[in-house]
Amino acid sequence: MGTRTVLQQPDITRALTRIAHEILEANHGGSDLVLLGIPTRGAVLAERLGRILADIEPEWADARGGIGTERVGALDVTMHRDDLGHGIGRAPHRTTIPTSGIDGKVVVLVDDVLYSGRTVRAALDALQGIGRPRAVRLAVLVDRGHRQLPIRADHVGKNLPTASDERVTLHLTETDGSDEVLIEQPEQPETSAQSGQPATQGVES
């Protein structure tokens, strides 16, 4: 399997900084703005975005001078996913809602890689049981395409065209020890001439 690096630490920092500026511009400032990251790496990105937003607009920081829990939280979507009945086990994460709540607020959902859109749909379902925000927006570091649901990100760090059988992996220092985005290409199957075996017709499972 071939692997190539498409984003490194400086690229990720620039992308998040651009997203932060876009969020503030779209919201006309930081008033009534909260971030909810989708674990695991989406929650880490939300914390980073929160620090950048506080640097750009200091009044957005909480009363203690940091982003704390007043502005940034995490939204676990495990029990709202549509693959629970397909034998795909996922460890649940903790949901932490900003202490100011989300009712009447502009909630920015933050995720790492946008692909089919099913994780975001699960996040929207999870959000309904928590409160009634004034608006919900979506910020992702990478949009790789291949949507299966009519979901579009409002803020994208990098549009990354990929083949459907490629794998996009995000590493972050907080969880993996380094910042990088990788594309992994699948191994090419041996042809009948290479393997010495007769060619067979593949069947999709």
C-alpha positions, -999 to +999 in steps of 0.1 A: +000+000+000+015+033-010+012+063+013+018+100+006+017+130+029-005+158+016-006+181+046+020+188+073+020+208+105+023+243+089-004+234+064-028+223+091-021+254+112-028+277+082-060+258+073-073+262+109-064+299+110-083+305+077-113+286+090-113+306+122-113+339+103-141+325+080-162+316+111-159+350+126-167+367+093-197+346+087-209+351+123-201+389+123-179+383+153-178+358+182-211+367+198-232+336+207-207+313+190-198+279+204-177+250+190-186+213+193-159+189+181-168+153+170-145+129+189-118+120+186-098+143+163-127+167+157-127+175+194-090+182+193-094+205+162-123+223+180-099+231+209-073+244+185-099+265+167-110+279+200-075+290+209-071+307+175-105+324+178-095+337+212-063+351+198-081+368+169-110+381+190-100+382+227-135+390+239-146+356+226-125+340+254-143+331+286-142+352+317-110+334+329-091+345+298-091+311+281-115+291+260-122+267+289-156+250+288-177+281+282-172+281+244-159+247+233-173+212+239-174+177+224-204+159+209-203+121+209-223+106+180-217+069+186-253+060+196-268+079+166-247+063+139-266+042+113-240+014+113-246+003+148-266-027+136-239-038+111-215-052+137-192-021+136-182-016+172-172+020+183-162+030+217-184+059+230-168+092+240-178+118+265-201+146+254-192+179+270-216+208+263-203+244+269-215+258+302-233+286+284-254+259+266-264+258+230-299+272+230-301+303+208-264+300+199-246+295+166-231+260+169-201+251+147-197+214+145-160+205+139-148+173+123-115+161+108-124+145+074-158+148+056-165+118+035-200+102+032-217+127+055-231+100+078-211+111+108-224+146+104-259+134+101-255+115+134-241+147+150-272+166+139-294+139+155-274+140+187-277+177+188-315+176+188-314+159+222-293+186+238-308+219+228-321+242+201-293+263+186-301+293+164-280+279+136-257+250+130-226+252+108-200+227+098-162+231+097-139+203+086-102+202+081-104+180+049-133+174+025-124+143+004-157+141-015-178+110-022-208+122-003-237+098+003-260+123+019-268+159+010-244+175+035-220+203+027-194+219+050-195+257+055-158+259+062-132+237+047-095+237+053-086+216+023-106+201-005-088+169-013-100+149-043-095+112-037-105+079-052-132+060-032-109+032-024-082+054-009-079+061+028-074+096+043-058+096+077-053+126+100-026+125+126-026+152+154+002+158+179-023+155+208-034+120+198-007+107+175+025+126+182+026+145+150+005+167+126+000+153+091-027+142+066-019+110+047-035+093+017-031+056+016-036+039-017-047+002-018-024-025-030-030-035-066-042-071-069-019-095-088-029-101-124-033-136-136+000-133-155+018-122-123+004-148-100+004-177-124-033-184-116-063-181-139-081-148-138-113-147-118-143-123-119-145-102-088-178-099-070-187-069-048-196-078-012 
